Amino acid sequence: MNIDLTNDITFSELVNPKHKIKTIVIATKNEGKIREIGDMLNDLNIEIKSLSDFSNVPDAIEDGTTFIENARIKAVFYSKYLNLPCVADDSGLTVEYLNNEPGVYSARWSGDHNQKANNDKLVEELKKKGLEESPATYHCSLVFHDTNGNEIATSGKLCGIVKTICHGEYDFSYDPYFWIGDHTVADLTVEEKNKISHRGIARKN
């Protein structure tokens, strides 16, 4: 488990009474991300919304080449559009023996955000190379941007092994195939995952 990037200011320090922030929007409609990021922000005692709470919100154009660039694009775009503070996540998987794919294209590796198809492709690509597993890393960048232009960015990563064997009940992203020791990330509850995950580490930085 490793940390990519740290900051001099944390989310908790930024979102404190002197900034008078009452609401934060999690800039996604992905229920898994809403659940995980929402759990991380519960201790802030403010209203947490997501893009699902608003109608006809256009999509940000994620044309960055890194996780941190795409997270910032989303945080700035949705904060300006909704006139509310936003926290945006960009995360993904790099698989060492697959030339570090899928990287920033993790969510749309096999098409348009099809989780099952992405996992099927992961297994297929490993088997094409005659592999049953590979070292892999989960990456996450979080960017907070508010209506006054205040911004913080942080990243985290979780190292493990992806296998062609699926296990676990928490079926989100590549979690059922991402092994840490004798269990997968999909074996963990949201609370347990947030203590060790790439997203949880990013939140703590």
C-alpha positions as CSV (number, residue, x, y, z in Angstrom):
1,M,0.0,0.0,0.0
2,N,1.6,3.3,-1.1
3,I,0.7,6.9,-1.2
4,D,1.3,9.0,-4.4
5,L,0.7,12.5,-3.3
6,T,0.1,14.5,-0.1
7,N,-1.1,18.0,0.6
8,D,-0.5,20.7,3.2
9,I,-4.3,20.9,3.6
10,T,-6.8,18.2,4.1
11,F,-10.5,17.9,3.2
12,S,-11.5,18.3,6.9
13,E,-9.4,21.5,7.2
14,L,-10.9,23.0,4.1
15,V,-14.4,22.1,4.8
16,N,-14.6,23.8,8.2
17,P,-16.9,26.5,9.6
18,K,-14.8,29.5,8.5
19,H,-15.4,28.5,4.9
20,K,-19.2,28.3,5.5
21,I,-19.7,25.3,3.3
22,K,-23.0,23.7,3.9
23,T,-23.2,21.4,0.9
24,I,-20.8,19.3,-1.2
25,V,-21.7,17.6,-4.4
26,I,-20.0,14.3,-5.2
27,A,-19.5,14.8,-9.0
28,T,-20.7,11.4,-10.2
29,K,-23.8,9.3,-10.8
30,N,-21.9,6.1,-10.1
31,E,-23.6,4.5,-7.1
32,G,-20.5,2.7,-5.9
33,K,-18.5,6.0,-5.9
34,I,-21.3,7.9,-4.2
35,R,-21.5,5.3,-1.5
36,E,-17.7,5.2,-0.9
37,I,-17.0,8.9,-1.1
38,G,-20.2,9.7,0.9
39,D,-19.0,7.4,3.7
40,M,-15.7,9.3,3.8
41,L,-17.4,12.7,4.1
42,N,-19.9,11.7,6.8
43,D,-17.8,13.1,9.5
44,L,-17.9,16.6,8.0
45,N,-21.5,17.2,9.2
46,I,-22.6,18.9,6.0
47,E,-25.2,18.0,3.3
48,I,-23.9,15.6,0.7
49,K,-25.4,15.5,-2.7
50,S,-24.4,13.8,-6.0
51,L,-25.1,14.5,-9.7
52,S,-28.1,12.2,-9.4
53,D,-29.8,14.8,-7.3
54,F,-29.9,17.3,-10.2
55,S,-31.7,17.2,-13.5
56,N,-30.2,17.6,-17.0
57,V,-26.6,18.1,-15.9
58,P,-24.3,17.9,-18.9
59,D,-21.3,15.6,-18.9
60,A,-17.8,17.0,-18.3
61,I,-15.4,16.3,-21.1
62,E,-12.8,14.0,-19.5
63,D,-9.9,14.5,-21.9
64,G,-7.1,14.5,-19.4
65,T,-4.2,12.1,-19.7
66,T,-3.8,11.5,-16.0
67,F,-6.2,10.7,-13.1
68,I,-5.5,14.0,-11.4
69,E,-6.2,15.9,-14.6
70,N,-9.6,14.2,-15.1
71,A,-10.6,14.6,-11.5
72,R,-9.8,18.4,-11.7
73,I,-11.7,18.7,-15.0
74,K,-14.8,17.3,-13.3
75,A,-14.5,19.1,-10.1
76,V,-14.1,22.5,-11.8
77,F,-16.8,21.9,-14.4
78,Y,-19.5,20.7,-12.0
79,S,-18.7,23.3,-9.3
80,K,-19.1,26.1,-11.9
81,Y,-22.2,24.6,-13.5
82,L,-24.0,23.9,-10.2
83,N,-22.6,26.9,-8.3
84,L,-21.7,24.5,-5.4
85,P,-18.5,23.0,-4.0
86,C,-17.7,19.7,-5.7
87,V,-15.5,16.8,-5.0
88,A,-14.6,14.7,-8.0
89,D,-12.9,11.4,-8.3
90,D,-11.0,9.8,-11.1
91,S,-9.7,6.4,-10.5
92,G,-8.7,3.2,-12.3
93,L,-6.6,0.1,-12.5
94,T,-3.1,-0.4,-14.0
95,V,-2.1,-4.0,-14.6
96,E,1.7,-4.5,-14.8
97,Y,1.7,-7.4,-17.3
98,L,-0.8,-5.7,-19.5
99,N,1.4,-2.7,-20.1
100,N,-0.3,-0.9,-17.3
101,E,-3.6,-0.9,-19.0
102,P,-6.4,0.1,-18.7
103,G,-5.3,3.2,-16.7
104,V,-7.4,6.3,-17.2
105,Y,-9.6,4.3,-19.5
106,S,-10.6,1.8,-16.8
107,A,-14.3,2.7,-16.7
108,R,-14.7,2.5,-20.4
109,W,-12.1,-0.1,-21.3
110,S,-14.6,-2.3,-23.1
111,G,-17.1,0.4,-24.1
112,D,-19.2,2.8,-22.1
113,H,-18.9,2.1,-18.4
114,N,-19.9,-1.5,-18.7
115,Q,-18.5,-3.1,-15.5
116,K,-19.1,-6.7,-16.4
117,A,-17.6,-6.2,-19.9
118,N,-14.6,-4.5,-18.3
119,N,-14.0,-7.4,-16.0
120,D,-14.5,-9.9,-18.8
121,K,-11.9,-8.1,-20.8
122,L,-9.5,-8.1,-17.9
123,V,-9.7,-11.9,-17.7
124,E,-9.5,-12.3,-21.4
125,E,-6.4,-10.1,-21.8
126,L,-4.6,-12.0,-19.0
127,K,-5.5,-15.4,-20.6
128,K,-4.3,-14.2,-24.0
129,K,-0.9,-13.8,-22.5
130,G,-1.1,-17.2,-20.8
131,L,-1.4,-15.6,-17.4
132,E,-3.6,-16.3,-14.4
133,E,-2.5,-13.2,-12.5
134,S,-0.5,-10.0,-12.5
135,P,0.7,-7.4,-10.1
136,A,-1.7,-4.4,-10.3
137,T,-2.4,-1.1,-8.7
138,Y,-5.6,0.8,-8.0
139,H,-5.1,4.5,-8.4
140,C,-7.4,7.4,-7.2
141,S,-7.2,11.1,-7.4
142,L,-9.6,13.4,-5.6
143,V,-10.1,17.1,-6.3
144,F,-12.2,19.5,-4.3
145,H,-13.2,22.8,-5.9
146,D,-15.5,25.4,-4.4
147,T,-17.2,28.5,-5.7
148,N,-14.5,30.8,-4.4
149,G,-11.8,28.9,-6.4
150,N,-10.4,27.1,-3.4
151,E,-9.0,23.8,-4.5
152,I,-7.2,20.8,-3.1
153,A,-6.0,17.7,-4.9
154,T,-4.8,14.4,-3.4
155,S,-4.1,10.9,-4.7
156,G,-3.7,7.4,-3.3
157,K,-2.9,4.0,-4.5
158,L,-3.4,0.4,-3.4
159,C,-1.1,-2.3,-4.7
160,G,-2.3,-5.9,-5.1
161,I,-2.7,-8.7,-7.6
162,V,-5.4,-9.1,-10.2
163,K,-6.4,-12.7,-10.9
164,T,-8.7,-14.5,-13.3
165,I,-10.5,-15.8,-10.3
166,C,-13.6,-13.8,-9.2
167,H,-14.6,-13.6,-5.5
168,G,-16.6,-11.4,-3.1
169,E,-20.1,-10.0,-2.8
170,Y,-19.3,-6.2,-3.1
171,D,-19.4,-6.1,-6.9
172,F,-17.9,-2.7,-7.8
173,S,-15.4,-1.9,-10.5
174,Y,-12.6,-4.5,-10.7
175,D,-12.9,-5.3,-7.0
176,P,-13.9,-9.0,-7.4
177,Y,-10.7,-9.7,-9.3
178,F,-8.3,-7.5,-7.2
179,W,-6.7,-9.6,-4.5
180,I,-4.9,-8.6,-1.4
181,G,-3.5,-11.6,0.3
182,D,-6.2,-14.3,0.5
183,H,-9.2,-12.1,-0.2
184,T,-10.4,-9.6,-2.8
185,V,-11.5,-6.0,-2.3
186,A,-15.0,-7.2,-3.0
187,D,-14.9,-9.2,0.2
188,L,-14.7,-6.0,2.2
189,T,-17.5,-3.8,3.5
190,V,-17.5,-0.2,2.4
191,E,-16.2,0.8,5.8
192,E,-13.4,-1.8,5.6
193,K,-12.5,-0.9,2.1
194,N,-12.3,2.9,2.9
195,K,-9.6,2.1,5.5
196,I,-7.2,0.7,3.0
197,S,-8.3,1.6,-0.5
198,H,-6.8,4.0,-3.0
199,R,-9.8,6.2,-2.6
200,G,-9.7,6.0,1.2
201,I,-5.9,6.8,1.2
202,A,-6.6,9.8,-1.0
203,R,-9.3,11.1,1.4
204,K,-6.9,10.9,4.3
205,N,-4.0,12.8,2.7
